[in-house]
Amino acid sequence: MGYFRIFAAVPGFFLSALILMLLWNANIQKILPSAIDMNYGQSLLVTITAWLVVAPLAAVGKKWW
């Protein structure tokens, strides 16, 4: 059953990356005028990094409670 949960999370991953890219590009010039825009590939890398950090923490938290 765990494998099906992984497949169910795939659309959420790509949607998270898209939302991150859109929000970054809309707001970064207001915060740092010299910053560059983020493309979709960079957004995917940031998202997978965040997911790899948060997933073990969520698993430990689930077992702890």
N, CA, C and O atoms as CSV, one atom per row, in Angstrom:
chain,resi,resn,atom,element,x,y,z
A,1,MET,N,N,0.808,-1.202,0.000
A,1,MET,CA,C,0.000,0.000,0.000
A,1,MET,C,C,0.851,1.265,0.000
A,1,MET,O,O,0.398,2.305,-0.478
A,2,GLY,N,N,2.059,1.200,0.519
A,2,GLY,CA,C,2.921,2.370,0.564
A,2,GLY,C,C,3.316,2.870,-0.807
A,2,GLY,O,O,3.504,4.070,-1.007
A,3,TYR,N,N,3.444,1.941,-1.767
A,3,TYR,CA,C,3.826,2.339,-3.119
A,3,TYR,C,C,2.738,3.175,-3.782
A,3,TYR,O,O,3.039,4.094,-4.543
A,4,PHE,N,N,1.491,2.866,-3.502
A,4,PHE,CA,C,0.401,3.628,-4.094
A,4,PHE,C,C,0.336,5.040,-3.532
A,4,PHE,O,O,-0.080,5.965,-4.229
A,5,ARG,N,N,0.742,5.213,-2.282
A,5,ARG,CA,C,0.790,6.561,-1.712
A,5,ARG,C,C,1.861,7.400,-2.395
A,5,ARG,O,O,1.686,8.604,-2.581
A,6,ILE,N,N,2.960,6.770,-2.766
A,6,ILE,CA,C,4.015,7.490,-3.486
A,6,ILE,C,C,3.488,7.972,-4.825
A,6,ILE,O,O,3.705,9.122,-5.206
A,7,PHE,N,N,2.795,7.090,-5.541
A,7,PHE,CA,C,2.242,7.482,-6.842
A,7,PHE,C,C,1.170,8.559,-6.696
A,7,PHE,O,O,1.020,9.406,-7.577
A,8,ALA,N,N,0.443,8.534,-5.619
A,8,ALA,CA,C,-0.581,9.554,-5.385
A,8,ALA,C,C,0.043,10.914,-5.094
A,8,ALA,O,O,-0.593,11.941,-5.327
A,9,ALA,N,N,1.263,10.941,-4.595
A,9,ALA,CA,C,1.928,12.203,-4.262
A,9,ALA,C,C,2.589,12.857,-5.479
A,9,ALA,O,O,2.951,14.032,-5.416
A,10,VAL,N,N,2.751,12.136,-6.561
A,10,VAL,CA,C,3.465,12.669,-7.727
A,10,VAL,C,C,2.798,13.919,-8.296
A,10,VAL,O,O,3.498,14.906,-8.518
A,11,PRO,N,N,1.484,13.935,-8.545
A,11,PRO,CA,C,0.888,15.180,-9.058
A,11,PRO,C,C,1.066,16.360,-8.093
A,11,PRO,O,O,1.251,17.497,-8.526
A,12,GLY,N,N,1.012,16.087,-6.807
A,12,GLY,CA,C,1.217,17.150,-5.830
A,12,GLY,C,C,2.616,17.728,-5.893
A,12,GLY,O,O,2.809,18.926,-5.681
A,13,PHE,N,N,3.594,16.883,-6.185
A,13,PHE,CA,C,4.970,17.353,-6.315
A,13,PHE,C,C,5.101,18.342,-7.470
A,13,PHE,O,O,5.670,19.421,-7.306
A,14,PHE,N,N,4.576,17.974,-8.636
A,14,PHE,CA,C,4.691,18.855,-9.794
A,14,PHE,C,C,3.873,20.139,-9.606
A,14,PHE,O,O,4.283,21.210,-10.052
A,15,LEU,N,N,2.734,20.026,-8.954
A,15,LEU,CA,C,1.937,21.202,-8.684
A,15,LEU,C,C,2.642,22.113,-7.679
A,15,LEU,O,O,2.604,23.336,-7.822
A,16,SER,N,N,3.284,21.532,-6.669
A,16,SER,CA,C,4.041,22.325,-5.699
A,16,SER,C,C,5.174,23.082,-6.375
A,16,SER,O,O,5.414,24.249,-6.066
A,17,ALA,N,N,5.865,22.431,-7.288
A,17,ALA,CA,C,6.959,23.085,-8.007
A,17,ALA,C,C,6.446,24.230,-8.869
A,17,ALA,O,O,7.077,25.285,-8.943
A,18,LEU,N,N,5.313,24.030,-9.516
A,18,LEU,CA,C,4.731,25.083,-10.348
A,18,LEU,C,C,4.317,26.278,-9.500
A,18,LEU,O,O,4.590,27.423,-9.861
A,19,ILE,N,N,3.665,26.017,-8.383
A,19,ILE,CA,C,3.235,27.106,-7.498
A,19,ILE,C,C,4.443,27.856,-6.941
A,19,ILE,O,O,4.431,29.084,-6.869
A,20,LEU,N,N,5.486,27.122,-6.545
A,20,LEU,CA,C,6.706,27.768,-6.056
A,20,LEU,C,C,7.302,28.684,-7.110
A,20,LEU,O,O,7.681,29.815,-6.807
A,21,MET,N,N,7.388,28.208,-8.345
A,21,MET,CA,C,7.955,29.018,-9.422
A,21,MET,C,C,7.131,30.281,-9.651
A,21,MET,O,O,7.687,31.368,-9.800
A,22,LEU,N,N,5.816,30.141,-9.680
A,22,LEU,CA,C,4.962,31.299,-9.931
A,22,LEU,C,C,5.050,32.321,-8.799
A,22,LEU,O,O,5.132,33.523,-9.052
A,23,LEU,N,N,5.033,31.851,-7.565
A,23,LEU,CA,C,5.119,32.769,-6.439
A,23,LEU,C,C,6.492,33.433,-6.352
A,23,LEU,O,O,6.591,34.622,-6.048
A,24,TRP,N,N,7.547,32.667,-6.617
A,24,TRP,CA,C,8.900,33.226,-6.592
A,24,TRP,C,C,9.026,34.343,-7.624
A,24,TRP,O,O,9.486,35.441,-7.311
A,25,ASN,N,N,8.614,34.051,-8.854
A,25,ASN,CA,C,8.776,35.029,-9.928
A,25,ASN,C,C,7.896,36.258,-9.723
A,25,ASN,O,O,8.249,37.348,-10.174
A,26,ALA,N,N,6.775,36.101,-9.061
A,26,ALA,CA,C,5.886,37.241,-8.834
A,26,ALA,C,C,6.385,38.145,-7.715
A,26,ALA,O,O,6.105,39.344,-7.725
A,27,ASN,N,N,7.115,37.598,-6.755
A,27,ASN,CA,C,7.464,38.375,-5.560
A,27,ASN,C,C,8.941,38.699,-5.398
A,27,ASN,O,O,9.271,39.619,-4.650
A,28,ILE,N,N,9.837,37.994,-6.057
A,28,ILE,CA,C,11.261,38.158,-5.768
A,28,ILE,C,C,11.775,39.533,-6.182
A,28,ILE,O,O,12.662,40.070,-5.517
A,29,GLN,N,N,11.259,40.111,-7.237
A,29,GLN,CA,C,11.754,41.420,-7.672
A,29,GLN,C,C,11.389,42.515,-6.673
A,29,GLN,O,O,12.073,43.535,-6.597
A,30,LYS,N,N,10.324,42.313,-5.911
A,30,LYS,CA,C,9.944,43.281,-4.886
A,30,LYS,C,C,10.872,43.192,-3.679
A,30,LYS,O,O,11.127,44.192,-3.008
A,31,ILE,N,N,11.375,41.993,-3.410
A,31,ILE,CA,C,12.225,41.778,-2.235
A,31,ILE,C,C,13.689,42.066,-2.564
A,31,ILE,O,O,14.356,42.827,-1.863
A,32,LEU,N,N,14.174,41.453,-3.631
A,32,LEU,CA,C,15.565,41.633,-4.075
A,32,LEU,C,C,15.571,42.031,-5.551
A,32,LEU,O,O,15.446,41.163,-6.415
A,33,PRO,N,N,15.710,43.300,-5.856
A,33,PRO,CA,C,15.651,43.739,-7.255
A,33,PRO,C,C,16.716,43.104,-8.151
A,33,PRO,O,O,16.510,42.998,-9.360
A,34,SER,N,N,17.836,42.683,-7.592
A,34,SER,CA,C,18.895,42.102,-8.423
A,34,SER,C,C,18.776,40.585,-8.557
A,34,SER,O,O,19.626,39.965,-9.196
A,35,ALA,N,N,17.752,39.972,-7.977
A,35,ALA,CA,C,17.592,38.519,-8.032
A,35,ALA,C,C,17.122,38.079,-9.410
A,35,ALA,O,O,16.494,38.841,-10.145
A,36,ILE,N,N,17.442,36.828,-9.744
A,36,ILE,CA,C,17.033,36.281,-11.035
A,36,ILE,C,C,15.734,35.492,-10.878
A,36,ILE,O,O,15.392,35.040,-9.786
A,37,ASP,N,N,15.026,35.338,-11.983
A,37,ASP,CA,C,13.808,34.548,-11.972
A,37,ASP,C,C,14.144,33.064,-11.878
A,37,ASP,O,O,15.230,32.640,-12.274
A,38,MET,N,N,13.220,32.289,-11.361
A,38,MET,CA,C,13.405,30.852,-11.214
A,38,MET,C,C,12.653,30.150,-12.344
A,38,MET,O,O,11.473,30.415,-12.570
A,39,ASN,N,N,13.344,29.252,-13.052
A,39,ASN,CA,C,12.647,28.483,-14.071
A,39,ASN,C,C,12.075,27.201,-13.454
A,39,ASN,O,O,12.308,26.919,-12.279
A,40,TYR,N,N,11.334,26.434,-14.244
A,40,TYR,CA,C,10.639,25.260,-13.706
A,40,TYR,C,C,11.613,24.186,-13.234
A,40,TYR,O,O,11.347,23.505,-12.243
A,41,GLY,N,N,12.731,24.026,-13.926
A,41,GLY,CA,C,13.727,23.038,-13.510
A,41,GLY,C,C,14.321,23.354,-12.150
A,41,GLY,O,O,14.485,22.465,-11.315
A,42,GLN,N,N,14.642,24.607,-11.929
A,42,GLN,CA,C,15.159,25.022,-10.617
A,42,GLN,C,C,14.106,24.844,-9.540
A,42,GLN,O,O,14.416,24.455,-8.414
A,43,SER,N,N,12.873,25.128,-9.884
A,43,SER,CA,C,11.782,24.957,-8.935
A,43,SER,C,C,11.609,23.485,-8.554
A,43,SER,O,O,11.317,23.177,-7.398
A,44,LEU,N,N,11.785,22.579,-9.511
A,44,LEU,CA,C,11.715,21.147,-9.219
A,44,LEU,C,C,12.821,20.738,-8.245
A,44,LEU,O,O,12.582,19.945,-7.334
A,45,LEU,N,N,14.016,21.270,-8.431
A,45,LEU,CA,C,15.129,20.942,-7.534
A,45,LEU,C,C,14.879,21.435,-6.112
A,45,LEU,O,O,15.154,20.721,-5.148
A,46,VAL,N,N,14.362,22.641,-5.983
A,46,VAL,CA,C,14.062,23.182,-4.654
A,46,VAL,C,C,12.961,22.370,-3.992
A,46,VAL,O,O,13.028,22.080,-2.797
A,47,THR,N,N,11.947,22.003,-4.768
A,47,THR,CA,C,10.826,21.249,-4.217
A,47,THR,C,C,11.248,19.860,-3.768
A,47,THR,O,O,10.849,19.423,-2.689
A,48,ILE,N,N,12.037,19.156,-4.558
A,48,ILE,CA,C,12.456,17.808,-4.161
A,48,ILE,C,C,13.358,17.880,-2.937
A,48,ILE,O,O,13.312,16.996,-2.081
A,49,THR,N,N,14.171,18.915,-2.846
A,49,THR,CA,C,15.013,19.086,-1.661
A,49,THR,C,C,14.157,19.293,-0.423
A,49,THR,O,O,14.408,18.686,0.618
A,50,ALA,N,N,13.157,20.138,-0.531
A,50,ALA,CA,C,12.267,20.375,0.611
A,50,ALA,C,C,11.514,19.106,0.983
A,50,ALA,O,O,11.352,18.817,2.169
A,51,TRP,N,N,11.054,18.349,0.005
A,51,TRP,CA,C,10.323,17.111,0.282
A,51,TRP,C,C,11.235,16.082,0.939
A,51,TRP,O,O,10.799,15.347,1.825
A,52,LEU,N,N,12.488,16.020,0.518
A,52,LEU,CA,C,13.411,15.050,1.113
A,52,LEU,C,C,13.768,15.412,2.548
A,52,LEU,O,O,14.115,14.534,3.339
A,53,VAL,N,N,13.690,16.668,2.888
A,53,VAL,CA,C,13.944,17.094,4.266
A,53,VAL,C,C,12.713,16.883,5.134
A,53,VAL,O,O,12.829,16.420,6.269
A,54,VAL,N,N,11.544,17.213,4.619
A,54,VAL,CA,C,10.320,17.168,5.407
A,54,VAL,C,C,9.771,15.752,5.577
A,54,VAL,O,O,9.200,15.445,6.623
A,55,ALA,N,N,9.928,14.885,4.582
A,55,ALA,CA,C,9.347,13.539,4.650
A,55,ALA,C,C,9.850,12.721,5.845
A,55,ALA,O,O,9.029,12.128,6.545
A,56,PRO,N,N,11.154,12.661,6.109
A,56,PRO,CA,C,11.594,11.915,7.299
A,56,PRO,C,C,11.096,12.534,8.601
A,56,PRO,O,O,10.772,11.818,9.548
A,57,LEU,N,N,11.036,13.859,8.647
A,57,LEU,CA,C,10.530,14.509,9.848
A,57,LEU,C,C,9.057,14.179,10.071
A,57,LEU,O,O,8.628,13.968,11.205
A,58,ALA,N,N,8.292,14.135,8.995
A,58,ALA,CA,C,6.874,13.794,9.115
A,58,ALA,C,C,6.703,12.341,9.529
A,58,ALA,O,O,5.809,12.028,10.314
A,59,ALA,N,N,7.544,11.445,9.016
A,59,ALA,CA,C,7.459,10.035,9.377
A,59,ALA,C,C,7.789,9.818,10.857
A,59,ALA,O,O,7.133,9.032,11.540
A,60,VAL,N,N,8.800,10.516,11.336
A,60,VAL,CA,C,9.162,10.405,12.748
A,60,VAL,C,C,8.067,11.000,13.627
A,60,VAL,O,O,7.722,10.434,14.664
A,61,GLY,N,N,7.530,12.124,13.219
A,61,GLY,CA,C,6.455,12.750,13.977
A,61,GLY,C,C,5.219,11.882,14.034
A,61,GLY,O,O,4.527,11.845,15.051
A,62,LYS,N,N,4.935,11.180,12.946
A,62,LYS,CA,C,3.766,10.298,12.911
A,62,LYS,C,C,3.944,9.123,13.875
A,62,LYS,O,O,2.989,8.718,14.537
A,63,LYS,N,N,5.145,8.580,13.957
A,63,LYS,CA,C,5.405,7.451,14.850
A,63,LYS,C,C,5.475,7.904,16.303
A,63,LYS,O,O,5.131,7.148,17.212
A,64,TRP,N,N,5.920,9.137,16.521
A,64,TRP,CA,C,6.104,9.634,17.877
A,64,TRP,C,C,4.776,9.912,18.557
A,64,TRP,O,O,4.624,9.669,19.754
A,65,TRP,N,N,3.822,10.417,17.803
A,65,TRP,CA,C,2.509,10.728,18.380
A,65,TRP,C,C,1.703,9.480,18.393
A,65,TRP,O,O,0.555,9.491,18.835
